[in-house]
Amino acid sequence: MSTHPFDAIVVGAGAAGLMCALTAGGRGLRVAVLDHANKVGKKILMSGGGRCNFTNTGTTPAHYLSANPHFCKSALARYTPWHFIDLVEKHRIAWHEKAPGQLFCDVSSKLIVKMLLDECAAAGVEVRSHCAIERVEQADGGGFRLRTAQGTFAAPALVVASGGLSIPSLGASGFGYELARQFGHGVLPTRAGLVPLTLSGKHQERLADLSGVALEVEARCNGRSFREALLFTHRGVSGPAILQISSYWQSGDELRLDLLPGRDAHEWLHAQQKQRPDAELKTVLAEVLPRRFAQRLCEVWLPNRPMRQYDPPQLRQAAALLSNWPLVASGTEGYRTAEVTLGGVDTDGISSSTMQSRRVPGLYFIGEVLDVTGWLGGYNFQWAWASGHAAGEALLA
C-alpha cells in the first residue's frame, strides 16, 4: 500500500481539526485531515438548531471546566471571538446575537462548514471522509504512520482532534482517548455534560405529565447557579438552566431551583396576601408560573388555601420552598443527547501554548478530546477554534 507523505496529519474533521488544518496549511504546510464519518463537521451542522452558535463574545477562562482551570488561558487569549468573527465576515456569512454574547448564523450552520472547507482548500489541505484509521504507530526515526481504509499516511506531526463521546449517532467514539493512552497520556474520567437530567420514582411520577411546560428558574448546585429556562420532559428536566447545571451535578448531589428568580419570594407572597386575601395560593402562583405547574406545586408541595389563611410562619415556609425548591435528579440522559464530554485527555501532559504532548514530540491534542469543557452558549466552539489555531501555528515551528 502506498504511503501519502504530509507535514501534518489531523485526525478528526470537526471544528478544532479543520481550524488547525487551515491554520497550518496557511503557513505552507502539507496537511491531511482524516475522518471516519461520511461527511465532515457533523456537530457543527446540527449545532444551534442548525444555525450554529459559533462563538460567544463574552468568552473568558471562567466559562470552562477543567482539572487545570489555567490551561485554556493561553490559547483563548491568542485567538479571540473577534478573530473568528473576522473570518465569518470575510466569507460574508450573515450572523446575529441571540442572547447576550451568543452569535448564530442568520441562515445555516452549513455556511460555517463551507467556510472552513473553503479555507482548507485555499491552503491546499487535503480533507478525507470515509477514512477509518486502523492503526497509528510512531515511525522509525520519529514521526507517525497511520494505516487507514484509504492507504497509509505518514507525517512528522499528528494532531488528535477526534472529539469526545457525546452524540454517538454522529460518529463520536473514544478513539482519541485510546490514542492518548497508547502514547502514555493520562485520561481523566469522562461523563456527559450539557445534558438533560432524568427523574425516577415518585419524583418522575409527580412531574411527567408536565412535559412541555417551561419556566425561568435559577438552578443551583455545588456553588454554581444559572438563571435560564427549564423545560419539563417525559423523563425529567431539560432547557438551558438544566443543561448548564448538569456539568456541575453528579449523582447524589443536591440540586435546588429558585422558582421566582429575581424576586424576594416572602415579600411577594406577603404583598399578595395583603392585596388579595381571598385568592387561593394556586391562583396567585399561576400569575407568575405556568398554571399547570402552579397547580402541581399546590397539590404536592404546598397546602392550597386562601392567602389570608396563611400565618406568618406558614408564609415564610412557602416562600422558602419557592426560592429553594429541591429537584431530586436520578441521572442524566447520557452521551446520547449530551452536547459535550466532561473530562478527557489530562492537560498536565500537554503544553498550554502549543497543544503539543510533553511526552511525544510531534503529537498534539486539541478541542473536546482534552479535559476542557465550556458552558452552553458558543464557548465550546470558541475553545475548538482557539486550541486548533494554537496547534496550527505551532506545528513544526
Buried (B, 14 or more C-beta within 10 A) or exposed (E): EEEBEBBBBBBBBBBBBBBBBBBBBBBEBBBBBBBBBEEBBBBBBBBBEEBBBBBBBBBEBEBBBBBBEEBBBBBBEEBBBEBBBEBBEEEEBEBEEBEEBBBBBEEBBBBBBBBBBEBBEEBEBBBBBEBEBEEBEBBEEEBBBBBBEBEBBBBBBBBBBBBBBBBEEEBBEBBBBEBBEEBEBEBBEBBBBBBBBBBEEEBBEBBBEBEEBBBBBBBBBEEBBBBBEBBBBEBBBBBBBBBBBBBBBBEEEEBBBBBBBEBEBBEBBBEBBEEBEEBBBBBBBBEBBBEBBBBBBBEEEBEBEBBEEBEEEBBBBBBEBBBEBEBEBBBBBBBEBBBBBBBBBBBEBBBBBBBBBEEBEBBBBBBBBBBBBBBBBBBBBBBBBBBBBBBBBBBEE
